[in-house]
Each structure stands twice: as C-alpha cells, then as structure tokens.
C-alpha cells in the first residue's frame, strides 16, 4: 500500500515524480505521453510564472478547459504552491462562468483556446490575470480571433527566454501547503439548478484517493482513458489524482467520447481502467448490444429464458471486452443509478464492472468495491475510516437518509455559512440527501434522492428512480423521468425512434397515423409499468419528451427544468 508523508497534493506528486520519473503520465490519445519527470518540470515552470505575476498561497485560480494533459499540469501547479484551484465545467452557461469567477474572487484564469471567448471578451471587474492552458503562457483579454494565435506564439517564445531566469530568481514554494489547507473549490450545478462552491482541502482529496486504493488496486502499469470532465470531482479524484498517486498514465480524447471516437482510441491504447457514468454503457447496451440479441422472433423468445439469456450475455460481454481493447480489468460506473437490465447484462457477462457512490461534498467516493466482490444492485462497501449511518430508517423497509462523517467530507460551502450549517447534523454528520440501506456486511444500496421521493395516498414512499429504471427497461425508451404533478404520478419518456422505426416502420405512416401510434404506445408503456409495480406506485400518465433531457455533467437529468 502507498505510504505518504502527509496528505497534500504536493507531497503526493513529489513522491510519484521521484519514484517514476521515466514512466508515462499524461497524454492525448494520439500523442506521445509526457513522463512524470517532464510533468514535474512543467509544474515548476507554471509555479514560477504564477509567482512572477504575483499569485500567492491562498489565491484563487480558475481553470476553464476541456480535458487536456495541461489541465492536470495547471491543477497540480496551483495546488502545489498552496493556491486554490477553481475548476469550471465548460458546459456551464456564460453567466454562470462569470458569476463563479466573481464569487470565488479568482485572481487568475487559465482558459483553453477553445473556450477563450467565454472569458476573453467579458467585462469582469476586476479583470483577472489570464493564461492559456494549451501553451501554459500569459495572455491578454479582448484579443480578436485572428490575432490570438499570433499573440500566443509571440508570448510562448518570450516565456521560453524568460522562464529559466524566473525559476532561478523566484522561490517555487514559500510556504508548503498543509493537509487542512483549502485545495479546491468545486462549483456544482446539480439537478436543482442551484450552484454551490464546495470547499475541499488537500486532506479531503488525497485521503479519498488513498482510501479508494484500499478497495481497488491501481499501479504504474495501468492505462486509463478519460471520458468524463476533469472539472467534476468524480473524474478528478478517481480518474486523475489516483493515477497521479500510483504512477499510472491517463489518456485524453480531443473530441466528445462518441463510439466513433472512443472505440478506435481504445483499440490503440488498450486501457486497463475506465470510469464512466450509467448513460454511456446504457446507450451501448440499448442501441448496439440488445438489438443484436433480439433481432428476430426466435432470438427474442430465447432471450426470455434466463439460462439462454445469460449465455448470450456472456458471448456479448466477450465481444464488448474486445471492442474496448481487451485489457480492461476495472470498468467503474458512478454518478447516477445504473439501470437493472444493463447491470444484469454486465453481471451475467462477468464483465469487470464496479459501481461507486459519492458526492462532490465527500471528495467524492463514499462506497465502492473491486469487480471481484460486486453485489448486484449495490454500490459496494463503505470506504475505511468513513463513518456512514442510515438516519431515521423506515421500520419496515430500513430505508433512511445516508449520512457520513470522516476525513473526506468537505470543509463547507464557500461564503455560505447558512447552507453549510443546514447540511451538517449537530453531531457532525454530512446529510447526503440520498436514501439508502446499509447491510450488516457494510454494503450500501441506494434508493434515490429524498427530494425525488413521491408520497403516496397512504403515506407510502414512492422512489422515482425505481420507476424510471423499470420504464427504461423497455426497448423503446432511452430515458425517462418520473415526478409528481397535481397529486398524480407522471412520467416523461424520450423514445428510441431507431427501435420504433425498425419494428413498426414509422416513416411509411402519415404524420397523423404516426402520432396516433405514439400515443397508443405511451398508453402501452404505462399499462405494462403499472402491471409490475405496487398499486400506490401506479403512473397516471406518460408524456413524450421530444428532445433529450438536459443533464448535469454526470448525466443526471436536470429535473427542475421539467417539473
């Protein structure tokens, strides 16, 4: 097991650089990786640059960029010198980005060329210092697009001449960060639409990574492909800090992780680990795997027989493993509830999957496990050193709120004492807002969010996520959302028109006939769902969602937009 002198990001990366100077660290999928030795040199150069421009310990530094190796360089440099990194998701609205820069009091912004226009022409006052992530150079605001690349080249050449002198004359770290120092402020934009600045210390982040290694081994021979935004704590801690702690290598894609981009990259890199969200594997299963297993009447009937279905899943799982490069030993899933059908496929196929559970406020992982000890529908066991309890459990179901205390729990919400006080109990437990069950063997099962619970006519708790999981089992449903409206349980579904076209030839129908068919199909979905749920959970009506649901970075539906 890895030993650390102290739980700071500086101590962690110092140790890895010293141990694995020639091992690959970070890379774009089609490029040669930078080594850990080169990563160390880049970190020191960025620190020298920041100090030359007056950035000191405790100052806030924003990073607004798609996933790049230099994203990691900036993150480690800022935290190494004791400044505070403020990652912003590039999908945030322009107003949200500017508000975060103002609220955090950022003195500097690292922005990638691709997202320069989101801050380069803003009227921020005071105007923060600006640096380009792509080249790790200073940059001025309000540059026109045609002058931007020319300016970048000039600044890069000037900085090369200057940096050696800067590194000689400017002390790299005046005061080393300590474990309780603030390392990052993560602004969340969740399903409620309310953004909060989560304050995470060095100890929070490094401890969460270190404790995770107690349940799943990662070493210098591992190769990861990153498909989730680094600005989200899930990918940052599990997909970046852990590899940086263990000497593994992380590869990034230069385009969104569609099958057309992801599969060739996997064939080339042959990753051993990948972290993803349910929607990605659910789409692969529903659009590619399941249609092949049920492509004619005979196969559809055979698929209904459990032993046959399991055998088919094993064959499909081997093909999926080959598609993913053939060397994956850990396929992590987190961020939302995985559908029953897709987990059954992964389980039947003995695919090396594992489900984790956590929140930004807990750095993030609370529970998880290695593929060898997965229990169907569980998010795994609680991490060591964390104290998790189920508050006010229902006497019959044993379901209650998941509450957690331990070294990975946040310091609080930035500049928001009231919200901070609201989410902690008097005895110091963080209230997750999630409902679950904790077994005697420490396995955690998630039922859903408290705010999504619908109270039935007899006071029964109806879990929207469970009804959605059942709806999503239908071949014709890609996504769904269940909610309460006017005292009734309602549902919205985004339909799989590829499946409907293949099975019912919608294009040959007139528009009126096609509309009537969809209306009838929605009634059939409702009838089938209600026949398989408790009487108090029956859905009153199902509406069609014409466009894909708008989602958070971890692909959870932004429910507040549709209720």
Secondary structure, 3 states (H helix, E strand, C coil): CCCCCCCCHHHHHHHHHHHCCCCEEEEECCCCCEEHHHHHHHHHHHHHHHHHCCCCCCCEEEEECCCCHHHHHHHHHHHHCCCEEEEECCCCCHHHHHHHHHHHCCCEEEECHHHHHHCCCCCCCCCCEEEECCCCEEECCCCCHHHHHHHHHHHHHHHHHHHHHHHHHCCCCCCCCCCCCEEEEEEEECCCCCEEEEEEEHHHHHHHHHHHCCCCCCCCCCEEEECCCCCCHHHHHHHHHHHHHHCCEEEECCCCCCHHHHHHHHHHHCCCEEEECHHHHHHHHHHHHHHHHCCCHHHHHHHCCHHHHHHHHHHHHHHHHHHCCCCCCEEEECCCCCCHHHHHHHHHCCCCEEECEEEHHHCEEEEECCHHHCCCCCCCEECCCCEEEEECCCCCCCCEEEEEECCCCCCEECCCHHHHHHCECCCCCEEEEEEEEECCCCEEEEEEEHHHEEECCCCCEEEHHHHHHHHCCCCCEEEEEEEEECCEEEEEEEECHHHHHHHHCHHHCCHHHHHHHHHHHHHHHHHHHHCCCCHHHCCCEEEECCCCCCECCCCCECHHHCC
